[in-house]
Amino acid sequence: MANDIGNFFNAEPDRSAAIHGIADHIRRFWDPRMRKAIIAHLQEGGIGLNELPQAALAELANETVALRESGDG
């Protein structure tokens, strides 16, 4: 499913905007358990994930770590 979202954003010429768009979609519409599972998959190598979804999930993983460290997550 992350790759399908990534395929939609492939048309975005600005790579950074595409990555942020994918991350925003996953953040807003995926159940927290799904986000946790896909981030764990990424951290285990992310086999099957395309480049843009990998970058977006890395962004989400970094946000999760930052929230946890600040006491908000």
Buried (B, 14 or more C-beta within 10 A) or exposed (E): EBBEBBEBBEEBEEEEEBBBBBBEBBBEEBEEEEBBEBBEBBEEEBEEBBEBBBBBBBBBBEEBEEEEEEEEE
